[in-house]
Amino acid sequence: MVVSFGSQAGAQRWLQDTSCPYDMLLDQDRKLYGAFGLGRSVSKVWSVAALTYYAEQKAARRTLPKKYENVEDDPHQMGGDFIFDPQGKALLVHCSKVSTDRPEVSTIISVLKDYQGKGEPMSKRVKKEEGT
């Protein structure tokens, strides 16, 4: 499952643009973000590592993601990467220290291989957080 704090319109567009096969939970009040200690930070989002990444991408003439028009967003919200089994047990918890901090793909694959596909694939739907 993918979790986003953004608007429903932005979430649906992102799911379509990325062909993401997973459900998305909208946490517009950021309760889940808060529970994992994922706050907002200008200095962490625009760190030297992030600026270097953007400069390298531009120098290599790669296309960078653009802001969706008419969609409100918070570029200073920190994120993370988490993998849970169907019972809710955390298999991977990675709270990003800066915006470019992500677990290695090999780490994610290793966690998923260890789990070996228990659970069912999820469809492409956008769910609002319970109670909203």
C-alpha positions as CSV (number, residue, x, y, z in Angstrom):
1,M,0.0,0.0,0.0
2,V,1.2,3.5,-0.8
3,V,0.4,6.3,1.7
4,S,0.1,9.9,0.7
5,F,-0.9,13.1,2.5
6,G,-2.0,14.9,-0.7
7,S,-5.3,15.5,-2.4
8,Q,-7.4,12.8,-3.9
9,A,-7.0,14.4,-7.4
10,G,-3.3,14.3,-7.1
11,A,-3.2,10.8,-5.7
12,Q,-5.4,9.5,-8.6
13,R,-3.2,11.2,-11.1
14,W,0.0,9.8,-9.6
15,L,-1.4,6.3,-9.6
16,Q,-2.3,6.7,-13.2
17,D,1.0,8.3,-14.2
18,T,3.2,5.7,-12.4
19,S,1.0,2.6,-13.2
20,C,1.3,1.8,-9.5
21,P,-0.4,-1.5,-8.8
22,Y,-1.0,-0.9,-5.1
23,D,-3.9,0.7,-3.1
24,M,-3.2,4.2,-1.8
25,L,-4.3,5.5,1.6
26,L,-4.8,9.2,1.9
27,D,-3.5,10.5,5.2
28,Q,-4.5,14.1,4.7
29,D,-4.3,14.9,8.5
30,R,-0.8,13.2,8.5
31,K,-1.6,11.0,11.5
32,L,0.3,8.1,10.1
33,Y,3.2,10.4,9.1
34,G,3.3,11.7,12.7
35,A,3.1,8.2,14.2
36,F,6.3,7.3,12.3
37,G,8.0,10.6,13.2
38,L,7.9,11.9,9.6
39,G,7.8,15.7,10.0
40,R,8.3,18.6,7.7
41,S,11.8,20.0,7.1
42,V,13.0,22.6,4.6
43,S,16.7,21.9,5.4
44,K,16.3,18.1,5.0
45,V,14.3,18.3,1.8
46,W,16.7,20.8,0.2
47,S,19.9,19.2,1.6
48,V,23.2,19.3,-0.2
49,A,22.5,15.7,-1.3
50,A,19.1,16.7,-2.8
51,L,20.6,19.7,-4.6
52,T,23.4,17.6,-5.9
53,Y,21.0,14.9,-7.2
54,Y,18.9,17.6,-9.0
55,A,22.1,19.1,-10.5
56,E,23.3,15.7,-11.7
57,Q,19.9,14.9,-13.3
58,K,19.8,18.2,-15.1
59,A,23.5,17.9,-16.3
60,A,22.6,14.4,-17.6
61,R,19.5,16.0,-19.4
62,R,17.1,13.7,-17.5
63,T,13.5,14.8,-17.0
64,L,12.6,15.6,-13.4
65,P,9.1,15.1,-12.0
66,K,7.0,18.3,-12.3
67,K,4.4,19.6,-9.9
68,Y,0.8,18.8,-10.9
69,E,-1.1,21.9,-11.9
70,N,-4.1,22.7,-9.7
71,V,-2.9,20.2,-7.0
72,E,-1.9,21.4,-3.6
73,D,1.2,19.7,-2.2
74,D,3.8,20.1,0.6
75,P,7.3,19.6,-0.8
76,H,8.7,19.9,2.7
77,Q,7.0,16.8,4.1
78,M,9.5,14.1,4.9
79,G,8.8,10.5,3.9
80,G,9.9,7.0,4.4
81,D,9.7,3.5,3.1
82,F,7.9,0.8,5.0
83,I,6.9,-2.8,4.3
84,F,4.3,-4.6,6.4
85,D,2.9,-8.1,6.2
86,P,-0.9,-8.6,6.1
87,Q,-1.0,-8.9,9.9
88,G,0.6,-5.5,10.2
89,K,4.1,-6.7,11.3
90,A,6.8,-4.3,10.1
91,L,9.2,-6.0,7.8
92,L,11.1,-2.8,6.8
93,V,11.1,0.6,8.5
94,H,13.1,3.3,6.8
95,C,12.5,7.0,7.9
96,S,14.3,9.2,5.4
97,K,17.0,11.4,7.0
98,V,17.0,13.7,3.9
99,S,14.7,13.7,0.8
100,T,17.1,11.6,-1.2
101,D,17.5,9.0,1.6
102,R,15.9,5.7,0.5
103,P,16.7,2.1,1.2
104,E,18.8,0.2,-1.4
105,V,16.6,-1.6,-3.9
106,S,18.6,-4.8,-3.0
107,T,17.4,-4.3,0.6
108,I,13.8,-4.0,-0.4
109,I,14.0,-7.1,-2.7
110,S,15.7,-9.1,0.1
111,V,12.9,-8.2,2.5
112,L,10.3,-9.2,-0.1
113,K,12.1,-12.4,-1.0
114,D,12.3,-13.4,2.7
115,Y,8.6,-12.8,2.9
116,Q,8.0,-14.6,-0.4
117,G,4.8,-13.0,-1.5
118,K,2.5,-13.9,1.4
119,G,-0.7,-11.9,1.0
120,E,-2.7,-10.9,-2.0
121,P,-1.9,-8.3,-4.7
122,M,-3.8,-5.1,-4.2
123,S,-5.8,-3.2,-6.8
124,K,-5.5,0.4,-7.8
125,R,-7.8,2.3,-5.5
126,V,-7.5,5.4,-3.5
127,K,-8.7,5.0,0.1
128,K,-9.3,7.8,2.5
129,E,-8.1,7.4,6.1
130,E,-10.8,5.9,8.3
131,G,-13.0,8.6,9.8
132,T,-12.4,11.2,7.0
